[in-house]
């Protein structure tokens, strides 16, 4: 039996129940705009060229 660490939402920092996937949480709890904004801001922090450039 393997031990799996709890999943935490990168947007709201909520720890998800073991039977709930991150995909289900993101779709059910956050708007598309929230999800996109979060991941675009994370991409910008990596120092990679902006998508807008």
URHUJO-V372748 format. One record per helix or strand of 3 or more residues. SS is the DSSP state (H for helix, E for strand). FROM is the first residue (numbers start at 1). LEN is the number of residues. Records with the same first field share a line. If there is no record, write none. Layout:
SS=FROM-LEN + FROM-LEN
//
This chain:
H=22-8 + 32-14
//
